[in-house]
Amino acid sequence: MGSDRDEYGCLPSGGYKWSQALEQCISLWEAGIEMLDTRIPTRTKTGYLIISPDKAKAEMFFPGKSTGLLLLKKDSIWLDEERIHVLSEWKKGSYQLKSINGALLYHTNQ
């Protein structure tokens, strides 16, 4: 592992990213929930979902992006600041990320 710490003290070369939802450095494949990209039939690109312990915040990490998209809980869904993305738990432990117009973008494999 290198010494390439980011502004939060995370080591990107070791696979660690800062999570706004958890307010700590995380390894996506250890802390995250794998989300499948519905627009890619081979399903080789996955994103990762992080949900805070109190479920007030969720964060979606997309492939190739260094930072996550923060979503805040409103009633039974999570919305990003611009209200472009909607995250919902469609059955216990299973999640869907949709665009505001209803197009399914990512989902868990459950």
N, C-alpha and C positions, 0 to 999 in steps of 0.2 A: 504494500500500500504506500502511496506517495504522501507528500505533505501538502497537498493542494486543498487545504481547508477553505471552505467558502465563508461568506460573511457571518454564518451562524455557527461555524466550527465543525460542520459536517465534512466528511471525506468523500467527495464524488468518485474518486478513483477506486474506492472500496465499495461503491454501490450505495452510498448513503445520500439522502436528500433531506432537506428541511420540510417538515410537515406543518402547515399553518393550523390544521385541525388538531393535531396532537401537541404542537409547540415543542417539538424535539426532532432530532435527527433520526431517520428511520431507514430501514432497508425495505423497499417495496415488496419484494417477494417473501419477506418474513412477516411484515406487519399488515400488508394490504390484502384485499380481496381481488382476485383476478377477474377482470371484466373483458369479455370478448367483443371485438369490433364486428357489428352485424353487417357492415358494408363491404367486408372482405370475406369472400366465400371460403378461402382456405383457412381462415381464422388463425393466421400466423401472428397477427399483431394483437397484443393484449394491452389493456390499460390496467391500472390498479386503483382501487377505491379504498380510502381510509375513512373511518368514522370515529369521531371522538367518543369516549366512554359514556358521556351523557347524551349522545346522539344529537346535540345541538349543531354540530358542524360535520360536514363531510368534505372530502377533497378527492378530486379525480385527477390522476396522473395519466396523461396521454403518451403513447410511444413517441420518443424523440424529443420530448419537451423537458426542460430542466426544472420547471416549477409546476405545481399543481393548480387546479381550478378549485377555489374555495366555494362551497355551497352552504347556505345557512338554512336551518330548519324553519319552516313556516307551516303550521298546522301539521299535516301528515306527509309533506314533501320537503325537499331541499331545493333551493334556488340559488343560482349564482347572482352576483351583484347586478349584472345587466339583464337578468331574467331571460337569458338565451337558452339555458340548460335546466332541465327538471330531472331530479333524481327521486325515484320512489322505490319503496320496498313492496314488491308485488306479491310476495309470500314470504313467510318468516325466513330471514337469512338470504333471500334472493332479491337482487336489485336490478333496476333498469334506468339507464340514462337516456333521456329523450331530448330532442330539440323542442323549443317552445311550441312549434307547429305540430308536434306529436310524432315526428319521425324517430324510430328507435335507433340509437347510435351504438350503445354498449349494453351488455347484460351479463349477469353471472351465468355460469354453466350449471344451473340447478333447476 
